């Protein structure tokens, strides 16, 4: 039986038996778990393989419960780990990754995740987490309708409604909606090309307000529980 090699971001790990760990990495094919036998033994030199946020390539046995044979560390993203706030935001992003549906477009998400990790070097964690969450609504099947009114398809939109899942025109104003300024900012974030566009155009947005709105959107439309959002804004 041949071995397999996968590249991924370490999302989490847990102790397995006495001196080993089970490691979960997110790859272009989705979440993969494997045994890192003896990884708690410092002499084995396997700490980078089990460290959250590291990007690694792993050679593992092709079995139902694979075992790591060898690995290569590509990036440890120390510029994130050296910053407490960035670390907490990145952990929040990885929590979202861990709750993705199995049939998600993993290759696209993995590319997005790697790009976001790179951008943490130059940009604020709150902004990047908000951006990531807005873009990930598509993967959870709850992307907001932003270019036309959710109710009547009118392209002249004026408001953003969490409950209705997107934009509303002037004829469908409701008491709990957000104004056009918020709608335009969410639209800008959703459609921004993070591979080619400068993020400076959204840098000046009130990200605390937008982060709260996006988390409310997740609470209303995404069937997962995300803990600790309020503790990230300090």
C-alpha angles and dihedrals in degrees: 000000000000124000122240131222123211134176117216151143115258106242101174145329138205134200114267118194114321109317105010141079139211108228127203118204129180113227138171086270095051133259116347128185130198141166117259097198115206092004092137088062104092091207090065090067094221099126095107089054092059099038115112115245096021117131109222143164113226130197107206141167116269097239138119089261103027127205124216113243101176139344145194123217111222101174137353096189094223090174087069098041092049090059116067096203093048090048092053093048092048090051088053090053091050090051088057090048091052090058099050118130113257092242094056120131090261099175091057093043092049090053089049092049093052091049092050090050089054092048092055086077092069107018141061118270094226092055094047093047091050090048092048093050093049091051093045093060085085092059091051090051095245104099109159118246102240109161098059141020112285090220107040106010092241107160091210097087125180109171144037119227123194093193094050094043102240147352128000130196125229091268092062103046114153131191097247098048128115121236129256092268090064091043091053093048094050089047091051092050094046095051100036114119104229092191097056110012125080113246090213089094090068096034094095096052120116093256095178090063093042093047090054092049092049092049089051088051090053091048090054101041112018117076096220135091118236115191129203102025093134092052091058093069105074 
